[in-house]
């Protein structure tokens, strides 16, 4: 029931399957064709070599045609030769287990001129874009692979086109990708299309690539295609630059575009052109392009094209000129057009013209459309200026950052967004650069920190990168801006987290999923007599007696495999070992911290030594109490830091339990919920000493919640 003609052959080239669509396309009935050699459907030049191709493959196993899509010539029953795209796949025989058959999928390309134009135009734009762009069929075969994709993956375009896109994926993903496509073809339920996802890719050298992927779907000649836009998430600023330039270039399609063939007939008329000229595409397609020109120009236009065909000398190609154009209602307007020739082997050339109304009203409208499109697509502030400093583009993200509406800044000097000391010199900087054409490598194409100015006059710290681009012969300076405020907040949060860890009265040890020590606070150093430099990166077993150490890795492995908690989220009495081999009893609480995807990231252990001589008082002596003398506490007061321990109240005649003031009771802990660092874990506090032993339902340890940043150890 497939609409795509399918022809199946055996290893000897005999036709064994001929779908209804193939019968219609080739004009043979199934009874006429089954058992005949497939050469019957080929031109003589190909047919005389086909049997040898099959023999070579059966002998060497080297694929020359299989699993790729090729443009070939097919011959119908009437003798008509038509261009088709052919995709051949190898399938096992249903009747003979040792035999392999071949299925060919044929797509008629004879009526694809309009699609060819779109493809050639897209290729021209694609290769100008800095973002990696890959187009595939619904079966995963790569049809387009941009220059940026070549640089990103390390493959030449010729090495990828016609092959399955899974060659760009790591093994754990590639083995499932064909099934994903098959499921989508059957159900049309979207999981990836239309969304932005973080995926893994594989460079040609085998290294992993962390990719930000956005996939869109489109239909060409009733065939489902997918285009993927890929950026490297690990290069934040380069990502912003690529997204910005890509968005700007793609948004040029909002300009009116008219394509004509060699006979001067209009073959493509985009929505922006419909709006500009007042014609619908249905009434303009097939008309001579002169319909869009005043009569005095239209009378000469055919001769211009004929002269170019005869001489090959271009006069207006690849340059921008001003001409008068005419709308459907007869109104003439001054336009700026750029004409490109799109050529493809075996086809007559096409000409694509980008038209822009350069009257003030039309220019303002085009600028508004372009700005709105880019503002919608770009998550980060982007500002474009002319060489005189006038702002020509100001995205919505920039408007939010600087608190201006775009209409308040467009056309005004960019120095309005700067502090006074820089603003007063900025125009001279621009003039010197434009006059000398000397690139200042301290400013252009480098990232630097600057102070901007919001509408209300407040300063804002920014990361700025400026590049120069030439559009249609005119130079523009593009500024990619990032608000650094969050960077400062994260730095402060990191310092606060570090302070909380280092001033905690208990030993804190952070380990990875592989049991490597990542964090070892000051109290841990004193408790185990290890300097942190000597344990960081080592297996946590170094802190355990041999009997426990031998089994510890397996304990962790079992937990990660089964998820069954035996130690996690509980308080246990354990035996630990100091650097000198001395063992001691301690209470241990372990918490797990997950990453942003919900997978285990690190384990955090809180350890407090048990003093056997003090068992009657609850069994636990705060670690800071054991290792901090009065001088240490005094030093912390001098440094403006909270002391490890404020005071102790031990047993008296009125109470049957000891009370120890919370060693973390300070404004930092009270405000920890405002830090906003991400995941929650538990800190052992000292409320355990405030509850009478007979009322305790678990070992005498309580916890104060602390938030940690995602994938950040504090």
C-alpha positions as CSV (number, residue, x, y, z in Angstrom):
1,X,0.0,0.0,0.0
2,X,3.0,2.3,-0.1
3,X,2.8,5.3,-2.4
4,X,6.6,4.9,-3.1
5,X,7.4,2.5,-5.9
6,X,9.2,-0.5,-4.6
7,X,11.0,-3.2,-6.6
8,X,12.5,-6.3,-5.1
9,X,15.2,-8.5,-6.7
10,X,17.1,-11.6,-5.9
11,X,20.9,-11.9,-6.1
12,X,20.7,-12.7,-9.8
13,X,18.8,-9.5,-10.5
14,X,15.4,-11.1,-11.1
15,X,12.4,-9.2,-10.0
16,X,10.5,-10.9,-7.2
17,X,8.5,-7.9,-5.8
18,X,6.8,-5.2,-7.8
19,X,4.5,-2.9,-5.7
20,X,1.3,-1.3,-7.1
21,X,3.0,2.1,-7.1
22,X,5.8,0.6,-9.2
23,X,3.3,-0.8,-11.6
24,X,1.8,2.6,-12.1
25,X,5.1,4.4,-12.3
26,X,6.8,2.0,-14.8
27,X,3.6,1.1,-16.7
28,X,4.2,-2.7,-16.4
29,X,1.7,-5.1,-14.7
30,X,3.0,-7.4,-12.1
31,X,2.5,-10.4,-14.3
32,X,4.6,-8.9,-17.1
33,X,7.5,-8.1,-14.9
34,X,7.9,-10.7,-12.2
35,X,10.9,-13.0,-13.0
36,X,12.3,-10.6,-15.5
37,X,15.8,-9.0,-15.0
38,X,15.6,-5.6,-13.3
39,X,17.8,-4.3,-16.2
40,X,14.5,-4.0,-18.1
41,X,13.9,-0.8,-16.0
42,X,17.3,0.8,-16.7
43,X,18.9,2.7,-19.5
44,X,21.2,0.6,-21.7
45,X,24.3,2.3,-20.3
46,X,23.5,1.1,-16.8
47,X,21.9,-2.2,-17.7
48,X,25.0,-3.6,-19.3
49,X,27.0,-3.2,-16.1
50,X,24.3,-4.1,-13.5
51,X,24.9,-7.9,-13.4
52,X,28.6,-7.2,-12.8
53,X,27.7,-4.9,-9.9
54,X,25.8,-7.6,-8.3
55,X,28.6,-10.2,-8.7
56,X,31.1,-7.7,-7.3
57,X,29.0,-7.1,-4.2
58,X,28.4,-10.9,-3.6
59,X,32.1,-11.5,-3.9
60,X,33.5,-8.6,-1.9
61,X,30.7,-7.5,0.4
62,X,31.7,-3.9,-0.3
63,X,28.7,-1.6,-0.5
64,X,28.6,0.8,-3.4
65,X,24.9,1.4,-3.7
66,X,23.3,-0.3,-0.6
67,X,22.0,1.9,2.2
68,X,22.5,5.1,0.2
69,X,20.3,7.3,-2.0
70,X,21.4,8.0,-5.5
71,X,20.1,9.9,-8.5
72,X,19.8,7.6,-11.4
73,X,17.9,7.3,-14.7
74,X,15.0,4.9,-14.9
75,X,13.2,3.6,-18.1
76,X,9.4,3.2,-18.3
77,X,7.6,0.7,-20.6
78,X,7.1,3.5,-23.1
79,X,10.8,4.0,-23.3
80,X,10.7,7.3,-21.5
81,X,13.8,7.9,-19.4
82,X,13.1,9.8,-16.2
83,X,15.4,10.9,-13.3
84,X,14.7,9.1,-10.0
85,X,16.2,8.9,-6.6
86,X,17.0,5.3,-5.7
87,X,17.5,3.9,-2.2
88,X,18.5,0.2,-2.0
89,X,18.3,-1.9,1.1
90,X,19.4,-5.5,1.7
91,X,16.8,-7.8,3.3
92,X,16.9,-11.5,4.2
93,X,14.9,-13.9,2.0
94,X,11.7,-15.2,3.5
95,X,12.0,-18.5,1.7
96,X,15.7,-19.2,1.7
97,X,17.5,-18.4,5.0
98,X,21.0,-18.3,3.3
99,X,19.9,-15.9,0.5
100,X,19.7,-12.1,0.7
101,X,17.4,-10.1,-1.5
102,X,17.4,-6.4,-2.3
103,X,14.6,-3.8,-2.1
104,X,14.8,-0.6,-4.1
105,X,12.7,2.5,-3.2
106,X,12.2,4.8,-6.2
107,X,11.1,8.4,-6.1
108,X,10.3,10.3,-9.3
109,X,12.5,13.4,-9.7
110,X,11.2,14.6,-13.0
111,X,8.8,17.1,-11.4
112,X,11.1,18.3,-8.8
113,X,12.3,21.6,-10.3
114,X,10.6,23.7,-7.7
115,X,12.0,21.5,-4.9
116,X,15.4,21.6,-6.6
117,X,15.3,25.4,-6.4
118,X,14.3,25.4,-2.8
119,X,17.1,22.9,-2.0
120,X,19.7,24.8,-3.9
121,X,18.6,28.1,-2.2
122,X,18.6,26.4,1.1
123,X,22.1,25.0,0.4
124,X,23.4,28.5,-0.4
125,X,21.9,29.9,2.9
126,X,23.0,26.8,4.8
127,X,26.6,27.2,4.0
128,X,26.6,30.8,5.3
129,X,25.3,29.8,8.7
130,X,27.6,29.1,11.6
131,X,25.3,26.6,13.2
132,X,25.6,22.9,12.1
133,X,22.6,21.9,10.0
134,X,21.8,18.3,9.0
135,X,18.8,17.2,6.8
136,X,17.7,13.6,6.8
137,X,14.9,11.6,5.2
138,X,12.3,9.7,7.3
139,X,14.6,6.7,7.0
140,X,17.6,8.5,8.5
141,X,19.5,9.0,5.3
142,X,21.5,12.3,5.3
143,X,20.6,14.6,2.5
144,X,22.3,17.8,3.6
145,X,25.4,18.4,5.7
146,X,26.5,22.0,6.2
147,X,30.0,23.4,6.4
148,X,29.5,24.1,10.1
149,X,28.5,20.4,10.5
150,X,31.7,19.4,8.8
151,X,33.7,21.4,11.3
152,X,31.6,20.2,14.2
153,X,31.8,16.4,13.5
154,X,35.1,16.3,11.6
155,X,33.6,14.6,8.5
156,X,33.7,16.0,4.9
157,X,30.3,16.4,3.4
158,X,30.9,13.7,0.8
159,X,31.6,11.2,3.6
160,X,28.2,11.7,5.2
161,X,25.7,12.5,2.4
162,X,23.7,9.3,1.5
163,X,24.7,7.5,4.7
164,X,22.6,6.9,7.8
165,X,22.8,9.7,10.3
166,X,23.5,7.3,13.1
167,X,27.1,7.3,12.0
168,X,27.2,10.6,14.0
169,X,25.9,9.0,17.2
170,X,27.5,6.9,19.9
171,X,26.7,3.2,19.8
172,X,24.2,3.2,22.6
173,X,22.0,5.7,20.7
174,X,22.7,4.6,17.1
175,X,21.4,1.1,17.7
176,X,18.0,2.5,18.5
177,X,17.7,5.4,16.1
178,X,16.2,3.5,13.2
179,X,13.6,2.1,15.5
180,X,12.7,5.6,16.7
181,X,12.2,6.7,13.1
182,X,10.1,3.7,12.3
183,X,7.9,4.3,15.4
184,X,7.4,7.9,14.3
185,X,6.5,6.9,10.7
186,X,3.9,4.5,12.1
187,X,2.4,6.7,14.9
188,X,3.4,10.3,14.1
189,X,3.7,10.8,17.8
190,X,6.3,13.5,18.4
191,X,9.0,13.0,21.0
192,X,11.8,14.9,19.5
193,X,10.4,16.9,16.6
194,X,9.5,20.5,17.5
195,X,11.5,20.4,20.8
196,X,15.0,21.3,22.0
197,X,16.9,18.5,23.5
198,X,20.4,17.8,24.9
199,X,21.8,14.7,23.1
200,X,25.1,13.0,22.7
201,X,27.0,13.0,19.4
202,X,30.2,11.4,18.2
203,X,33.1,13.2,16.5
204,X,35.0,11.4,13.7
205,X,37.9,10.9,16.1
206,X,35.5,9.0,18.5
207,X,35.2,11.8,21.1
208,X,31.8,12.6,22.6
209,X,30.0,15.7,21.7
210,X,27.4,17.4,24.0
211,X,24.8,18.7,21.5
212,X,21.9,21.1,21.8
213,X,19.6,19.7,19.1
214,X,16.4,21.2,17.7
215,X,14.5,19.2,15.1
216,X,11.9,20.5,12.6
217,X,9.8,18.5,10.2
218,X,8.9,19.5,6.6
219,X,7.3,17.8,3.6
220,X,9.0,17.8,0.2
221,X,7.1,16.2,-2.7
222,X,5.0,14.3,-0.1
223,X,8.2,12.9,1.5
224,X,8.7,13.6,5.2
225,X,12.1,15.2,5.9
226,X,13.7,16.4,9.1
227,X,16.2,19.2,9.6
228,X,18.3,19.4,12.7
229,X,20.1,22.5,14.1
230,X,23.0,21.5,16.3
231,X,25.1,23.6,18.7
232,X,27.9,22.7,21.1
233,X,26.5,23.3,24.6
234,X,30.0,23.2,26.1
235,X,30.9,26.5,24.5
236,X,28.4,28.8,25.9
237,X,29.4,32.1,24.2
238,X,30.1,30.4,20.9
239,X,26.6,28.8,21.2
240,X,25.1,32.3,21.7
241,X,27.0,33.6,18.7
242,X,26.0,30.7,16.4
243,X,22.4,30.9,17.5
244,X,22.3,34.7,16.9
245,X,23.9,34.6,13.5
246,X,21.8,31.6,12.4
247,X,18.6,33.3,13.5
248,X,19.6,36.5,11.7
249,X,20.4,34.6,8.4
250,X,17.4,32.4,8.5
251,X,15.2,35.5,9.2
252,X,16.3,36.9,5.8
253,X,13.6,34.6,4.4
254,X,11.2,37.2,5.7
255,X,12.3,39.4,2.9
256,X,10.3,39.1,-0.3
257,X,11.9,36.5,-2.5
258,X,11.1,35.8,-6.2
259,X,12.6,33.0,-8.2
260,X,12.4,32.6,-12.0
261,X,13.5,30.0,-14.5
262,X,15.5,30.5,-17.6
263,X,12.3,31.3,-19.5
264,X,11.7,34.3,-17.2
265,X,8.7,32.6,-15.6
266,X,8.1,33.0,-11.9
267,X,8.5,29.6,-10.1
268,X,8.6,30.7,-6.4
269,X,6.9,33.6,-4.7
270,X,7.2,33.5,-0.9
271,X,4.7,34.9,1.6
272,X,6.7,38.1,2.2
273,X,6.6,38.7,-1.6
274,X,2.8,38.1,-1.6
275,X,2.4,40.7,1.1
276,X,4.8,43.2,-0.6
277,X,3.4,43.0,-4.2
278,X,-0.3,42.2,-3.4
279,X,-0.4,39.1,-5.6
280,X,-1.1,35.6,-4.2
281,X,1.3,32.9,-5.2
282,X,-1.5,31.0,-7.1
283,X,-2.1,34.0,-9.5
284,X,1.6,34.9,-10.1
285,X,3.3,31.5,-10.5
286,X,4.0,30.9,-14.2
287,X,3.7,34.5,-15.1
288,X,6.6,36.5,-16.7
289,X,8.5,38.4,-14.0
290,X,7.8,41.6,-16.0
291,X,4.5,41.7,-14.2
292,X,6.3,43.0,-11.2
293,X,8.0,45.9,-13.1
294,X,6.9,49.2,-14.5
295,X,6.3,48.9,-18.3
296,X,9.4,51.0,-19.2
297,X,11.6,48.5,-17.4
298,X,9.7,45.3,-18.3
299,X,10.0,45.9,-22.0
300,X,13.8,45.5,-21.7
301,X,14.0,42.8,-19.1
302,X,13.7,39.8,-21.5
303,X,16.6,41.1,-23.5
304,X,18.8,41.4,-20.4
305,X,18.4,37.7,-19.6
306,X,18.9,36.7,-23.2
307,X,22.1,38.7,-23.4
308,X,23.4,37.0,-20.3
309,X,22.6,33.5,-21.7
310,X,24.4,34.3,-24.9
311,X,27.5,36.0,-23.4
312,X,27.8,34.7,-19.9
313,X,28.7,38.2,-18.8
314,X,26.7,39.1,-15.6
315,X,25.7,42.7,-15.1
316,X,23.5,42.6,-12.1
317,X,24.2,39.1,-10.6
318,X,25.7,39.1,-7.1
319,X,25.4,42.8,-6.6
320,X,22.8,45.0,-4.9
321,X,21.0,47.5,-7.1
322,X,18.1,49.9,-6.8
323,X,15.2,49.6,-9.3
324,X,11.6,50.5,-9.4
325,X,9.0,47.7,-8.8
326,X,5.3,47.6,-9.3
327,X,2.6,46.2,-7.0
328,X,-0.7,44.6,-8.2
329,X,-2.6,47.8,-7.7
330,X,-0.2,49.6,-10.1
331,X,1.7,51.5,-7.3
332,X,5.4,51.8,-8.0
333,X,8.0,51.8,-5.2
334,X,11.7,52.0,-5.0
335,X,13.2,48.7,-4.2
336,X,16.7,47.3,-3.5
337,X,17.2,43.9,-5.1
338,X,20.0,41.3,-5.0
339,X,20.0,38.6,-7.6
340,X,21.7,35.2,-7.3
341,X,22.0,32.5,-9.9
342,X,21.3,29.0,-8.7
343,X,22.8,26.3,-11.0
344,X,22.6,22.6,-10.8
345,X,24.1,20.0,-13.2
346,X,21.7,18.8,-15.7
347,X,19.2,21.6,-15.1
348,X,18.7,25.1,-16.5
349,X,19.7,27.8,-14.2
350,X,17.3,29.6,-11.8
351,X,17.5,33.2,-10.6
352,X,16.6,34.2,-7.1
353,X,15.9,37.8,-6.3
354,X,15.6,39.2,-2.8
355,X,13.6,42.4,-2.8
356,X,13.4,45.1,-0.2
357,X,11.3,48.2,-0.2
358,X,13.7,51.0,0.8
359,X,11.1,53.7,1.4
360,X,11.0,54.8,5.0
361,X,7.7,53.2,5.7
362,X,8.6,49.8,4.2
363,X,12.0,49.8,5.8
364,X,10.5,50.4,9.2
365,X,8.1,47.5,8.6
366,X,10.8,45.1,7.5
367,X,13.0,46.1,10.5
368,X,10.0,45.4,12.8
369,X,9.4,42.0,11.2
370,X,13.0,41.0,11.4
371,X,13.4,42.3,15.0
372,X,10.3,40.4,16.2
373,X,11.4,37.2,14.5
374,X,14.9,37.4,16.1
375,X,13.5,38.5,19.4
376,X,11.3,35.4,19.5
377,X,14.1,33.0,18.5
378,X,17.0,34.4,20.6
379,X,17.2,33.7,24.3
380,X,20.1,36.1,24.9
381,X,20.4,39.8,24.3
382,X,21.5,40.8,20.8
383,X,22.2,44.3,19.5
384,X,23.2,45.3,16.0
385,X,24.5,48.7,15.1
386,X,25.6,50.6,12.0
387,X,29.1,52.0,11.8
388,X,27.8,55.4,13.1
389,X,26.6,53.7,16.3
390,X,22.9,53.8,15.4
391,X,21.0,50.8,16.7
392,X,19.2,48.8,14.0
393,X,18.4,45.7,15.9
394,X,17.4,45.3,19.6
395,X,15.9,42.0,20.6
396,X,13.3,41.4,23.3
397,X,15.9,39.8,25.5
398,X,18.0,43.0,25.2
399,X,14.8,45.0,26.0
400,X,14.3,43.0,29.2
401,X,17.9,43.4,30.2
402,X,18.2,47.1,29.7
403,X,14.5,47.9,30.5
404,X,13.9,49.8,27.3
405,X,11.2,49.1,24.7
406,X,12.8,48.5,21.3
407,X,11.1,51.6,19.9
408,X,12.9,53.7,22.5
409,X,16.4,52.6,21.2
410,X,16.1,51.8,17.5
411,X,17.8,54.5,15.5
412,X,19.5,56.0,18.6
413,X,23.1,55.8,19.5
414,X,24.2,52.7,21.3
415,X,26.2,54.8,23.8
416,X,22.9,55.3,25.6
417,X,23.4,51.8,27.0
418,X,26.9,52.6,28.4
419,X,28.3,54.2,31.5
420,X,29.2,57.9,30.9
421,X,33.0,57.5,30.8
422,X,32.8,55.0,27.9
423,X,29.8,56.6,26.2
424,X,31.7,59.9,25.7
425,X,34.5,58.1,23.8
426,X,32.5,55.4,21.9
427,X,31.8,57.4,18.8
428,X,35.5,58.2,18.3
429,X,36.3,54.5,18.7
430,X,33.9,53.6,15.9
431,X,35.1,56.4,13.6
432,X,38.7,55.4,14.1
433,X,37.9,51.8,13.3
434,X,35.9,52.6,10.2
435,X,38.5,55.1,8.9
436,X,41.5,52.9,9.4
437,X,39.8,49.4,8.9
438,X,42.2,48.3,11.6
439,X,40.9,45.5,13.8
440,X,41.3,46.0,17.5
441,X,41.8,42.4,18.7
442,X,41.2,43.6,22.2
443,X,37.6,44.4,21.3
444,X,36.5,42.5,18.1
445,X,35.7,38.8,18.3
446,X,36.8,38.4,21.9
447,X,34.8,38.2,25.1
448,X,35.2,40.8,27.7
449,X,33.5,42.1,30.8
450,X,31.9,45.6,30.6
451,X,29.5,47.7,32.7
452,X,26.3,48.7,30.9
453,X,23.6,51.0,32.0
454,X,19.9,50.3,32.3
455,X,17.1,52.7,31.6
456,X,16.9,53.7,35.2
457,X,20.6,54.4,35.4
458,X,21.5,51.2,37.3
459,X,24.8,49.6,36.3
460,X,24.7,46.0,35.0
461,X,27.8,43.8,34.6
462,X,27.9,42.2,31.1
463,X,29.9,39.8,29.1
464,X,30.2,41.3,25.6
465,X,31.4,39.9,22.3
466,X,31.4,42.0,19.1
467,X,31.9,40.8,15.5
468,X,31.6,42.6,12.2
469,X,29.4,41.2,9.5
470,X,28.7,42.5,6.0
471,X,25.1,42.2,4.8
472,X,24.3,43.2,1.2
473,X,27.4,45.2,0.9
474,X,26.9,47.1,4.2
475,X,28.9,46.7,7.4
476,X,27.3,46.1,10.7
477,X,28.6,45.4,14.2
478,X,26.8,42.6,16.0
479,X,27.0,42.5,19.8
480,X,26.2,39.4,21.8
481,X,25.5,40.2,25.4
482,X,25.2,38.0,28.5
483,X,24.1,39.3,31.9
484,X,26.7,38.3,34.4
485,X,24.6,39.0,37.5
486,X,23.8,35.3,37.9
487,X,27.5,34.5,37.7
488,X,28.1,36.8,40.7
489,X,25.2,35.2,42.6
490,X,26.6,31.7,41.9
491,X,30.1,32.7,43.0
492,X,28.6,34.1,46.3
493,X,26.5,31.0,46.7
494,X,29.6,28.9,46.3
495,X,31.5,30.9,48.9
496,X,28.5,30.6,51.3
497,X,28.4,26.8,50.7
498,X,32.1,26.5,51.2
499,X,31.8,28.4,54.5
500,X,29.0,26.2,55.7
501,X,31.0,23.1,55.0
502,X,34.2,24.3,56.5
503,X,32.6,25.6,59.7
504,X,30.4,22.6,60.3
505,X,31.1,20.9,63.6
506,X,31.1,17.4,62.0
507,X,33.4,15.7,59.5
508,X,32.0,16.1,56.0
509,X,33.2,13.8,53.2
510,X,31.9,14.0,49.7
511,X,32.5,11.1,47.3
512,X,31.7,10.3,43.7
513,X,29.7,7.4,42.3
514,X,33.2,5.7,41.9
515,X,33.9,6.2,45.6
516,X,36.6,8.9,45.0
517,X,36.9,11.5,47.7
518,X,35.9,14.9,46.3
519,X,35.5,16.9,49.5
520,X,37.2,16.6,52.9
521,X,36.5,19.4,55.3
522,X,38.7,20.8,58.1
523,X,37.1,18.7,60.9
524,X,37.6,15.5,58.7
525,X,41.3,16.4,58.5
526,X,41.6,16.6,62.3
527,X,39.5,13.6,62.9
528,X,41.4,11.3,60.6
529,X,44.8,13.1,60.8
530,X,44.9,13.3,57.0
531,X,45.6,16.5,55.1
532,X,43.0,16.9,52.4
533,X,45.6,17.0,49.7
534,X,46.5,13.4,50.6
535,X,43.0,12.0,50.3
536,X,41.3,14.0,47.5
537,X,40.9,11.7,44.5
538,X,41.6,8.6,46.5
539,X,39.1,5.9,47.3
540,X,37.2,6.5,50.5
541,X,38.3,3.0,51.6
542,X,41.5,4.7,52.9
543,X,39.4,5.8,55.9
544,X,38.1,2.3,56.8
545,X,39.6,-0.8,58.4
546,X,40.6,-3.5,55.9
547,X,37.6,-5.7,56.7
548,X,35.1,-3.0,55.7
549,X,37.2,-1.5,53.0
550,X,37.4,-4.7,51.0
551,X,33.6,-4.8,50.6
552,X,32.8,-1.1,50.4
553,X,32.9,-0.7,46.6
554,X,30.6,-3.6,46.2
555,X,28.1,-2.1,48.7
556,X,28.0,1.1,46.6
557,X,27.7,-0.9,43.4
558,X,24.8,-2.9,44.8
559,X,22.9,0.2,45.8
560,X,23.4,1.9,42.4
561,X,22.2,-1.3,40.7
562,X,19.2,-2.1,42.9
563,X,18.3,1.2,44.6
564,X,17.8,-0.6,47.9
565,X,18.9,1.7,50.8
566,X,20.9,0.1,53.5
567,X,23.0,3.0,54.6
568,X,21.5,5.9,52.6
569,X,19.2,8.2,54.7
570,X,19.9,6.4,57.9
571,X,22.3,6.9,60.9
572,X,24.7,4.1,61.7
573,X,27.5,3.4,64.1
574,X,30.6,2.5,62.1
575,X,34.3,1.8,62.7
576,X,36.6,4.2,61.0
577,X,40.4,4.3,60.7
578,X,42.8,7.2,61.1
579,X,46.0,7.8,59.2
580,X,48.1,6.1,61.8
581,X,45.9,3.0,61.7
582,X,44.0,3.7,65.0
583,X,40.3,2.8,64.8
584,X,37.5,4.6,66.4
585,X,33.7,4.4,66.6
586,X,31.6,7.1,64.9
587,X,28.0,7.8,63.9
588,X,27.6,8.1,60.1
589,X,24.8,9.6,58.0
590,X,24.9,9.4,54.2
591,X,22.8,11.4,51.8
592,X,22.6,11.1,48.0
593,X,22.7,14.2,45.8
594,X,21.2,13.8,42.3
595,X,22.1,15.8,39.1
596,X,19.7,17.8,37.0
597,X,18.4,14.7,35.3
598,X,17.6,12.9,38.5
599,X,20.5,10.5,38.4
600,X,22.8,9.9,41.4
601,X,25.7,12.5,41.3
602,X,27.6,12.3,44.6
603,X,27.2,10.9,48.2
604,X,27.7,13.2,51.2
605,X,28.7,11.6,54.5
606,X,28.4,13.3,57.9
607,X,30.6,11.7,60.5
608,X,30.7,12.3,64.3
609,X,33.0,10.5,66.6
610,X,31.4,8.5,69.5
611,X,33.1,9.1,72.8
612,X,32.7,5.9,74.8
613,X,33.4,7.7,78.1
614,X,30.4,9.9,77.4
615,X,27.9,7.2,76.5
616,X,25.7,8.3,79.3
617,X,25.3,11.7,77.7
618,X,24.0,10.4,74.4
619,X,27.2,8.8,73.1
620,X,28.3,11.6,70.7
621,X,30.7,14.5,71.3
622,X,30.5,17.2,68.7
623,X,33.6,16.9,66.6
624,X,34.3,20.6,66.7
625,X,34.2,20.4,70.5
626,X,36.9,17.7,70.4
627,X,39.2,19.6,68.0
628,X,38.6,23.2,68.8
629,X,40.2,24.8,71.8
630,X,39.4,28.3,73.1
631,X,42.1,29.9,70.9
632,X,40.6,28.4,67.7
633,X,37.2,29.7,68.6
634,X,38.7,33.1,69.4
635,X,40.4,33.1,66.0
636,X,37.0,32.5,64.3
637,X,35.5,35.4,66.1
638,X,38.4,37.6,65.0
639,X,37.9,36.6,61.4
640,X,34.2,37.6,61.6
641,X,33.1,34.0,61.3
642,X,30.6,32.2,63.6
643,X,32.4,30.0,66.2
644,X,32.1,26.2,65.9
645,X,30.5,26.0,69.3
646,X,28.9,28.7,71.5
647,X,28.2,26.9,74.7
648,X,27.3,23.5,76.3
649,X,24.8,22.7,78.9
650,X,25.4,19.3,80.4
651,X,23.3,17.3,82.8
652,X,21.9,19.1,85.8
653,X,19.4,18.2,88.6
654,X,16.4,19.3,86.4
655,X,17.2,17.5,83.2
656,X,17.9,13.9,82.4
657,X,19.7,14.7,79.1
658,X,22.4,17.1,77.8
659,X,21.6,20.1,75.7
660,X,24.2,21.5,73.2
661,X,23.5,24.7,71.3
662,X,23.1,24.2,67.5
663,X,26.6,24.7,66.1
664,X,25.1,25.9,62.8
665,X,22.7,28.4,64.3
666,X,23.7,31.6,62.5
667,X,22.1,33.9,59.9
668,X,23.6,31.9,57.1
669,X,21.6,28.8,58.0
670,X,18.5,30.7,58.7
671,X,18.6,32.2,55.2
672,X,19.8,29.1,53.4
673,X,16.5,28.6,51.7
674,X,17.1,31.9,50.0
675,X,20.4,30.8,48.4
676,X,18.6,28.8,45.8
677,X,21.4,26.4,44.9
678,X,19.3,23.5,43.8
679,X,19.3,20.0,45.5
680,X,18.5,19.5,49.2
681,X,20.6,17.3,51.4
682,X,20.8,17.0,55.2
683,X,23.4,18.3,57.6
684,X,23.7,16.7,61.0
685,X,22.8,19.3,63.6
686,X,22.7,19.1,67.4
687,X,19.0,18.9,68.2
688,X,19.7,15.3,69.1
689,X,21.0,16.5,72.4
690,X,17.8,18.3,73.2
691,X,15.5,15.3,73.3
692,X,15.4,13.0,76.3
693,X,16.8,9.6,75.4
694,X,13.5,7.9,76.3
695,X,11.7,10.0,73.6
696,X,14.1,9.3,70.8
697,X,12.8,7.1,68.0
698,X,16.1,6.8,66.2
699,X,19.8,7.3,66.9
700,X,20.5,10.7,68.4
701,X,21.2,12.7,65.3
702,X,19.0,15.3,63.6
703,X,19.5,17.1,60.4
704,X,19.4,20.7,59.1
705,X,18.5,21.1,55.5
706,X,21.1,22.7,53.2
707,X,20.8,23.3,49.5
708,X,23.6,22.4,47.1
709,X,24.1,23.6,43.5
710,X,23.5,21.1,40.7
711,X,26.7,19.3,40.0
712,X,28.6,21.5,42.3
713,X,30.4,20.3,45.4
714,X,30.6,22.8,48.2
